[in-house]
Amino acid sequence: MESILVAGGAGYVGSHACKALAAAGYRPVTLDNLVTGHADAVKWGPLVEADIADVETVRRIAREYEITTAMHFAARSLVGESVSKPDLYYENNVVGTLRLVEALSAEGLKHLVFSSTAAVYGAAEGELIAEDTPARPINPYGETKLAIERALGWIGPAKGFSWCALRYFNAAGADPDGEIGERHDPETHLIPNLVRATLGAGPGLKVFGDDYPTPDGSCVRDYVHVVDLVEAHIKALDWLKAGGASRPFNLGTGKGLSVLEVIAAAERALGRRPPYEIVGRRAGDPPRLVADPAAAMAAFGWTPTRSDPDTLVASVAAFEAASAA
Ligand SMILES: NC(=O)c1ccc[n+]([C@@H]2O[C@H](COP(=O)([O-])OP(=O)(O)OC[C@H]3O[C@@H](n4cnc5c(N)ncnc54)[C@H](O)[C@@H]3O)[C@@H](O)[C@H]2O)c1
Protein backbone atom coordinates (compact mmCIF):
# COMPACT_ATOMS: atom_id res chain seq x y z
CA MET A 1 0.00 0.00 0.00
CA GLU A 2 1.44 3.40 -0.96
CA SER A 3 1.73 5.93 1.88
CA ILE A 4 0.85 9.57 1.17
CA LEU A 5 2.01 12.27 3.57
CA VAL A 6 -0.93 14.48 4.56
CA ALA A 7 0.34 17.66 6.21
CA GLY A 8 -2.58 19.13 8.14
CA GLY A 9 -4.50 15.83 8.08
CA ALA A 10 -6.08 16.57 11.48
CA GLY A 11 -7.88 19.62 10.10
CA TYR A 12 -11.19 20.03 8.31
CA VAL A 13 -10.26 19.42 4.66
CA GLY A 14 -7.21 17.28 5.48
CA SER A 15 -9.22 14.77 7.54
CA HIS A 16 -11.72 14.35 4.71
CA ALA A 17 -8.77 13.85 2.35
CA CYS A 18 -7.42 11.08 4.61
CA LYS A 19 -10.76 9.29 4.44
CA ALA A 20 -10.83 9.62 0.64
CA LEU A 21 -7.20 8.47 0.31
CA ALA A 22 -7.90 5.39 2.44
CA ALA A 23 -10.96 4.62 0.29
CA ALA A 24 -8.75 4.94 -2.82
CA GLY A 25 -6.30 2.36 -1.43
CA TYR A 26 -3.60 4.63 0.01
CA ARG A 27 -2.27 4.87 3.58
CA PRO A 28 -2.60 8.52 4.67
CA VAL A 29 0.19 9.48 7.09
CA THR A 30 -0.85 12.66 8.89
CA LEU A 31 1.73 15.24 9.92
CA ASP A 32 0.07 17.84 12.13
CA ASN A 33 1.01 19.99 15.12
CA LEU A 34 -2.66 20.20 16.15
CA VAL A 35 -2.56 24.00 16.31
CA THR A 36 -6.09 24.07 14.86
CA GLY A 37 -6.62 20.36 14.15
CA HIS A 38 -8.05 17.52 16.20
CA ALA A 39 -6.24 14.24 16.93
CA ASP A 40 -9.57 12.38 16.99
CA ALA A 41 -10.20 13.38 13.35
CA VAL A 42 -7.20 11.25 12.30
CA LYS A 43 -8.91 7.89 11.82
CA TRP A 44 -7.54 6.39 8.62
CA GLY A 45 -3.80 6.20 9.23
CA PRO A 46 -1.07 7.20 11.68
CA LEU A 47 -0.70 10.67 13.20
CA VAL A 48 2.76 12.14 13.61
CA GLU A 49 2.41 15.14 15.90
CA ALA A 50 5.02 17.60 14.65
CA ASP A 51 5.42 20.91 12.89
CA ILE A 52 5.84 21.04 9.12
CA ALA A 53 9.02 23.05 9.76
CA ASP A 54 10.59 20.18 11.74
CA VAL A 55 12.94 19.02 8.98
CA GLU A 56 14.43 16.11 10.94
CA THR A 57 11.03 14.61 11.79
CA VAL A 58 9.69 15.11 8.27
CA ARG A 59 12.76 13.42 6.79
CA ARG A 60 12.44 10.55 9.26
CA ILE A 61 8.80 9.86 8.45
CA ALA A 62 9.42 10.28 4.74
CA ARG A 63 12.02 7.51 5.00
CA GLU A 64 9.95 5.35 7.34
CA TYR A 65 6.86 5.43 5.09
CA GLU A 66 8.75 5.73 1.75
CA ILE A 67 6.93 8.96 0.93
CA THR A 68 7.17 10.20 -2.63
CA THR A 69 3.79 11.98 -2.72
CA ALA A 70 2.32 14.55 -0.36
CA MET A 71 -0.80 16.62 0.11
CA HIS A 72 -0.23 19.83 2.01
CA PHE A 73 -3.19 21.33 3.89
CA ALA A 74 -1.28 22.67 6.93
CA ALA A 75 -1.72 26.42 7.24
CA ARG A 76 -3.16 29.18 9.28
CA SER A 77 -6.17 30.46 7.38
CA LEU A 78 -8.04 33.20 9.23
CA VAL A 79 -8.07 36.31 7.06
CA GLY A 80 -8.58 38.76 9.96
CA GLU A 81 -5.84 37.15 12.05
CA SER A 82 -3.50 37.33 9.06
CA VAL A 83 -3.97 41.11 8.98
CA SER A 84 -3.25 41.51 12.70
CA LYS A 85 -0.40 38.93 12.77
CA PRO A 86 1.16 38.87 9.28
CA ASP A 87 4.50 37.66 10.64
CA LEU A 88 2.81 34.54 12.07
CA TYR A 89 1.27 33.83 8.66
CA TYR A 90 4.54 34.27 6.77
CA GLU A 91 6.36 32.12 9.34
CA ASN A 92 3.83 29.29 9.34
CA ASN A 93 2.54 29.27 5.78
CA VAL A 94 5.65 30.36 3.86
CA VAL A 95 8.69 29.45 5.98
CA GLY A 96 7.00 26.28 7.28
CA THR A 97 6.09 25.16 3.77
CA LEU A 98 9.59 25.83 2.47
CA ARG A 99 11.02 23.67 5.27
CA LEU A 100 8.48 20.91 4.54
CA VAL A 101 9.31 20.93 0.84
CA GLU A 102 13.05 20.98 1.58
CA ALA A 103 12.73 17.93 3.85
CA LEU A 104 10.45 15.97 1.51
CA SER A 105 12.47 16.72 -1.60
CA ALA A 106 15.67 15.64 0.19
CA GLU A 107 13.95 12.26 0.60
CA GLY A 108 12.79 11.92 -3.00
CA LEU A 109 9.49 13.83 -3.31
CA LYS A 110 7.91 13.30 -6.73
CA HIS A 111 4.43 14.91 -6.45
CA LEU A 112 2.88 17.56 -4.22
CA VAL A 113 -0.74 18.72 -4.04
CA PHE A 114 -0.90 22.09 -2.28
CA SER A 115 -4.01 23.73 -0.75
CA SER A 116 -4.23 27.20 -2.17
CA THR A 117 -7.19 29.54 -2.07
CA ALA A 118 -9.42 31.92 -4.00
CA ALA A 119 -7.92 34.58 -1.69
CA VAL A 120 -5.04 34.78 -4.20
CA TYR A 121 -7.47 36.62 -6.52
CA GLY A 122 -8.26 39.30 -3.94
CA ALA A 123 -11.26 41.35 -4.99
CA ALA A 124 -11.28 40.14 -8.61
CA GLU A 125 -14.33 41.24 -10.56
CA GLY A 126 -16.29 39.44 -13.24
CA GLU A 127 -18.85 36.69 -13.62
CA LEU A 128 -16.39 33.79 -13.28
CA ILE A 129 -12.79 33.83 -12.09
CA ALA A 130 -10.43 31.70 -14.20
CA GLU A 131 -6.83 30.86 -13.31
CA ASP A 132 -5.50 33.53 -15.67
CA THR A 133 -7.28 36.27 -13.70
CA PRO A 134 -4.47 38.39 -12.23
CA ALA A 135 -3.60 37.23 -8.71
CA ARG A 136 -3.75 40.30 -6.46
CA PRO A 137 -4.30 39.24 -2.85
CA ILE A 138 -5.76 41.83 -0.48
CA ASN A 139 -4.60 40.25 2.79
CA PRO A 140 -1.49 38.46 4.15
CA TYR A 141 -3.27 35.08 4.10
CA GLY A 142 -3.75 35.26 0.32
CA GLU A 143 -0.23 36.64 -0.10
CA THR A 144 1.32 33.67 1.73
CA LYS A 145 -0.54 31.17 -0.46
CA LEU A 146 0.46 32.99 -3.64
CA ALA A 147 4.07 33.20 -2.44
CA ILE A 148 4.15 29.41 -2.12
CA GLU A 149 2.52 28.86 -5.51
CA ARG A 150 5.22 31.03 -7.07
CA ALA A 151 7.99 29.36 -5.07
CA LEU A 152 6.78 25.93 -6.19
CA GLY A 153 7.06 27.14 -9.78
CA TRP A 154 10.83 27.40 -9.25
CA ILE A 155 11.52 24.77 -6.59
CA GLY A 156 9.53 21.96 -8.27
CA PRO A 157 11.64 21.81 -11.45
CA ALA A 158 14.88 22.43 -9.51
CA LYS A 159 14.20 19.56 -7.09
CA GLY A 160 12.46 17.28 -9.57
CA PHE A 161 8.87 17.12 -8.30
CA SER A 162 5.59 18.07 -9.96
CA TRP A 163 2.87 19.98 -8.14
CA CYS A 164 -0.67 21.31 -8.30
CA ALA A 165 -1.95 24.28 -6.33
CA LEU A 166 -5.66 23.80 -5.79
CA ARG A 167 -7.37 27.14 -5.28
CA TYR A 168 -10.45 26.34 -3.24
CA PHE A 169 -13.29 28.79 -3.23
CA ASN A 170 -15.52 28.16 -0.17
CA ALA A 171 -15.06 24.68 1.26
CA ALA A 172 -18.24 23.56 2.99
CA GLY A 173 -20.23 20.50 4.04
CA ALA A 174 -19.23 17.45 6.02
CA ASP A 175 -18.59 13.74 5.63
CA PRO A 176 -21.93 12.09 4.74
CA ASP A 177 -21.30 9.39 7.37
CA GLY A 178 -21.08 12.07 10.09
CA GLU A 179 -17.62 10.84 11.18
CA ILE A 180 -15.82 14.14 10.60
CA GLY A 181 -16.80 17.71 9.86
CA GLU A 182 -15.85 21.33 10.27
CA ARG A 183 -14.57 22.18 13.77
CA HIS A 184 -12.75 25.49 13.49
CA ASP A 185 -12.41 27.67 16.60
CA PRO A 186 -13.37 30.38 16.02
CA GLU A 187 -15.69 29.28 13.22
CA THR A 188 -15.84 31.99 10.59
CA HIS A 189 -17.63 30.04 7.86
CA LEU A 190 -21.25 30.64 6.99
CA ILE A 191 -22.80 27.18 6.87
CA PRO A 192 -21.72 25.73 10.25
CA ASN A 193 -22.60 29.00 11.97
CA LEU A 194 -25.95 29.09 10.20
CA VAL A 195 -26.78 25.50 11.10
CA ARG A 196 -25.76 26.01 14.74
CA ALA A 197 -27.84 29.20 14.97
CA THR A 198 -30.86 27.46 13.45
CA LEU A 199 -30.54 24.51 15.84
CA GLY A 200 -30.21 26.88 18.81
CA ALA A 201 -26.59 25.81 19.37
CA GLY A 202 -24.99 29.12 18.49
CA PRO A 203 -25.64 32.85 18.31
CA GLY A 204 -27.94 34.33 15.64
CA LEU A 205 -26.27 34.92 12.31
CA LYS A 206 -25.12 38.30 11.07
CA VAL A 207 -25.53 38.93 7.33
CA PHE A 208 -22.95 41.52 6.38
CA GLY A 209 -24.65 43.79 3.86
CA ASP A 210 -27.80 43.50 1.73
CA ASP A 211 -26.98 46.36 -0.60
CA TYR A 212 -24.34 44.72 -2.82
CA PRO A 213 -24.82 44.74 -6.60
CA THR A 214 -26.04 41.10 -6.55
CA PRO A 215 -29.55 39.77 -7.31
CA ASP A 216 -30.71 39.82 -3.66
CA GLY A 217 -28.12 42.28 -2.32
CA SER A 218 -26.18 39.76 -0.20
CA CYS A 219 -22.68 38.52 -1.08
CA VAL A 220 -22.34 35.68 -3.56
CA ARG A 221 -19.77 32.92 -3.07
CA ASP A 222 -18.96 29.54 -4.63
CA TYR A 223 -19.48 26.78 -2.05
CA VAL A 224 -17.91 23.43 -2.84
CA HIS A 225 -18.64 20.33 -0.79
CA VAL A 226 -15.57 19.06 1.04
CA VAL A 227 -16.15 15.54 -0.34
CA ASP A 228 -16.16 16.94 -3.89
CA LEU A 229 -13.05 18.91 -2.97
CA VAL A 230 -11.08 15.91 -1.73
CA GLU A 231 -12.20 13.87 -4.72
CA ALA A 232 -10.47 16.53 -6.83
CA HIS A 233 -7.30 16.01 -4.77
CA ILE A 234 -7.23 12.31 -5.58
CA LYS A 235 -7.78 13.14 -9.24
CA ALA A 236 -5.02 15.75 -9.05
CA LEU A 237 -2.66 13.06 -7.75
CA ASP A 238 -3.58 10.82 -10.67
CA TRP A 239 -2.99 13.75 -13.01
CA LEU A 240 0.48 14.40 -11.60
CA LYS A 241 1.38 10.71 -11.62
CA ALA A 242 0.36 10.54 -15.28
CA GLY A 243 2.78 13.38 -16.06
CA GLY A 244 0.32 16.29 -15.90
CA ALA A 245 1.79 19.80 -15.88
CA SER A 246 2.47 21.63 -12.62
CA ARG A 247 0.02 24.53 -12.28
CA PRO A 248 -2.78 26.05 -10.24
CA PHE A 249 -6.38 24.87 -10.64
CA ASN A 250 -9.55 26.45 -9.33
CA LEU A 251 -11.83 24.21 -7.29
CA GLY A 252 -15.35 25.56 -7.27
CA THR A 253 -18.68 24.80 -8.90
CA GLY A 254 -18.99 27.79 -11.21
CA LYS A 255 -22.35 28.56 -9.59
CA GLY A 256 -22.67 31.35 -7.07
CA LEU A 257 -24.93 31.19 -4.03
CA SER A 258 -25.91 34.27 -2.09
CA VAL A 259 -25.90 34.33 1.69
CA LEU A 260 -29.70 34.66 1.61
CA GLU A 261 -29.99 31.63 -0.71
CA VAL A 262 -27.94 29.56 1.74
CA ILE A 263 -30.19 30.74 4.58
CA ALA A 264 -33.25 29.64 2.56
CA ALA A 265 -31.63 26.21 2.06
CA ALA A 266 -31.11 25.93 5.82
CA GLU A 267 -34.78 26.67 6.39
CA ARG A 268 -35.74 23.92 3.91
CA ALA A 269 -33.30 21.38 5.33
CA LEU A 270 -33.96 22.05 9.00
CA GLY A 271 -37.65 22.97 8.88
CA ARG A 272 -37.01 26.05 11.01
CA ARG A 273 -36.47 29.68 10.28
CA PRO A 274 -32.79 30.56 10.82
CA PRO A 275 -32.35 33.52 13.17
CA TYR A 276 -30.38 36.25 11.43
CA GLU A 277 -30.03 40.00 11.22
CA ILE A 278 -28.75 42.18 8.41
CA VAL A 279 -25.85 44.35 9.50
CA GLY A 280 -23.50 46.65 7.60
CA ARG A 281 -20.98 45.50 5.03
CA ARG A 282 -17.72 44.02 6.30
CA ALA A 283 -14.51 45.67 5.05
CA GLY A 284 -12.76 43.69 2.33
CA ASP A 285 -15.74 41.53 1.27
CA PRO A 286 -16.07 41.53 -2.53
CA PRO A 287 -19.70 41.26 -3.76
CA ARG A 288 -19.14 38.12 -5.82
CA LEU A 289 -16.42 35.44 -6.01
CA VAL A 290 -17.29 32.51 -8.23
CA ALA A 291 -14.82 30.07 -9.81
CA ASP A 292 -14.45 29.10 -13.38
CA PRO A 293 -13.65 25.42 -12.68
CA ALA A 294 -13.31 24.44 -16.36
CA ALA A 295 -9.57 23.70 -16.15
CA ALA A 296 -9.87 21.13 -13.33
CA MET A 297 -12.92 19.63 -14.99
CA ALA A 298 -11.07 19.19 -18.29
CA ALA A 299 -7.74 18.02 -16.81
CA PHE A 300 -9.01 15.69 -14.09
CA GLY A 301 -12.48 14.85 -15.33
CA TRP A 302 -13.74 16.29 -12.03
CA THR A 303 -17.39 17.24 -11.54
CA PRO A 304 -18.70 18.35 -8.17
CA THR A 305 -21.91 16.40 -7.48
CA ARG A 306 -22.70 17.25 -3.83
CA SER A 307 -22.29 21.00 -3.78
CA ASP A 308 -25.93 22.11 -4.05
CA PRO A 309 -27.05 24.16 -1.03
CA ASP A 310 -29.52 21.57 0.30
CA THR A 311 -26.93 18.76 0.33
CA LEU A 312 -24.33 21.06 1.89
CA VAL A 313 -26.60 22.22 4.69
CA ALA A 314 -28.02 18.72 5.35
CA SER A 315 -24.52 17.22 5.67
CA VAL A 316 -23.48 19.89 8.19
CA ALA A 317 -26.71 19.40 10.15
CA ALA A 318 -26.08 15.63 10.28
CA PHE A 319 -22.54 16.18 11.55
CA GLU A 320 -23.68 18.70 14.17
CA ALA A 321 -26.36 16.26 15.35
CA ALA A 322 -23.85 13.36 15.49
CA SER A 323 -21.35 15.54 17.44
CA ALA A 324 -24.02 16.66 19.93
CA ALA A 325 -25.23 13.09 20.56
N1 LIG B 1 -11.76 25.75 4.57
C1 LIG B 1 -11.81 26.53 3.50
O1 LIG B 1 -12.86 27.04 3.10
C2 LIG B 1 -10.56 26.81 2.71
C3 LIG B 1 -10.67 27.61 1.56
C4 LIG B 1 -9.52 27.86 0.83
C5 LIG B 1 -8.31 27.30 1.19
N2 LIG B 1 -8.23 26.54 2.32
C6 LIG B 1 -6.93 25.96 2.68
O2 LIG B 1 -7.11 24.59 2.89
C7 LIG B 1 -6.25 24.12 3.91
C8 LIG B 1 -7.05 23.38 4.96
O3 LIG B 1 -8.01 24.27 5.52
P1 LIG B 1 -8.93 23.79 6.72
O4 LIG B 1 -10.17 24.59 6.67
O5 LIG B 1 -9.00 22.31 6.71
O6 LIG B 1 -8.05 24.31 7.96
P2 LIG B 1 -7.82 23.61 9.38
O7 LIG B 1 -7.32 24.69 10.28
O8 LIG B 1 -9.02 22.83 9.79
O9 LIG B 1 -6.64 22.58 9.07
C9 LIG B 1 -5.29 22.96 9.00
C10 LIG B 1 -4.49 21.87 9.70
O10 LIG B 1 -3.10 22.19 9.59
C11 LIG B 1 -2.49 22.03 10.86
N3 LIG B 1 -1.32 22.94 10.89
C12 LIG B 1 -1.31 24.28 10.73
N4 LIG B 1 -0.05 24.74 10.81
C13 LIG B 1 0.76 23.66 11.00
C14 LIG B 1 2.16 23.49 11.13
N5 LIG B 1 3.00 24.53 11.12
N6 LIG B 1 2.64 22.25 11.29
C15 LIG B 1 1.81 21.17 11.32
N7 LIG B 1 0.47 21.27 11.20
C16 LIG B 1 -0.04 22.51 11.04
C17 LIG B 1 -3.57 22.39 11.87
O11 LIG B 1 -3.35 21.86 13.17
C18 LIG B 1 -4.80 21.78 11.21
O12 LIG B 1 -5.00 20.44 11.58
C19 LIG B 1 -5.51 25.34 4.43
O13 LIG B 1 -4.26 25.38 3.81
C20 LIG B 1 -6.37 26.50 3.99
O14 LIG B 1 -5.62 27.65 3.79
C21 LIG B 1 -9.33 26.28 3.09
Boltz pocket constraint, residues with backbone or C-beta under 6 A from the ligand:
constraints:
  - pocket:
      binder: B
      contacts: [[A, 7], [A, 8], [A, 9], [A, 10], [A, 11], [A, 12], [A, 13], [A, 14], [A, 31], [A, 32], [A, 33], [A, 34], [A, 35], [A, 36], [A, 37], [A, 38], [A, 50], [A, 51], [A, 52], [A, 53], [A, 72], [A, 73], [A, 74], [A, 75], [A, 76], [A, 77], [A, 92], [A, 96], [A, 115], [A, 116], [A, 117], [A, 118], [A, 166], [A, 167], [A, 168], [A, 169], [A, 170], [A, 171], [A, 172], [A, 184]]
      max_distance: 6.0
